Amino acid sequence: MTVQTVELDAELRTRVIDIVNEELELEDGELTEDGLFIEDYDSDSLTLITVVSRIEKELGFVLPKEELESLTTLRTLLLAVEGCARNA
């Protein structure tokens, strides 16, 4: 399995991580790119919807609805935001 690398600029990456940390109530450094939001961080689907909503509202991206179920880790979320940024 090939791991995709995320190539977001540092500021955008930091903003996404800050939103995830706030909504999942995590401390800095606790979140990893491959940790599962629900299984590893005791999150739930409502919290993930809130994360996506904040990203869309605060960063001005619209994440494809068909991809929402695949946003299970920080890496997959960053890749989705990166795709939106490239297409903007």
Secondary structure, 3 states (H helix, E strand, C coil): CCCCCCCCCHHHHHHHHHHHHHHHCCCCCCCCCCCEHHHHHCCCHHHHHHHHHHHHHHHCCCCCHHHHHHCCEHHHHHHHHHHHHHHC
